[in-house]
Amino acid sequence: MDAEKAVLDAAAYADKYSLWKPISGNPADFADKAKVPVINGNVGITGKGELTNYINIYRTKTGFIHGCPGNP
């Protein structure tokens, strides 16, 4: 799996389906986040050591994207 492509594809999916939510109630805070399901297999292991098929996507105010495996 190409991790960079998976993160960018997940961000595009979050854009298309309006999944972005502010990290806190204050829109001036650091960034937005989105939880994106992956239907064609697991994408990684959570901090608890469990396989997951979700990618957590984070977007900074300046538009940079970061992704990591997430919990359902």
Steps between C-alpha positions, in 0.01 A plus 500: 500500500618849417444691826530846346243418231266343757510816714441731203218278372342500847524882514332525158226264623454718810468805272248329272277379785547800734652293779730774638426612855684757714729335753337714768198726513719798408546532122817705561673195654775293336315297238214285382477125521314224319459127557492311169409130468704285262298219342775299329697382802682606811721808491704454814505435870357728769692607808333209681644252250171430318464480122291782359340601173459870588730788418495809719578807288611834643514828304690806620377855449746530212368186329768244588364147544608233750352153535532202731314177576193567713243328716150439361 
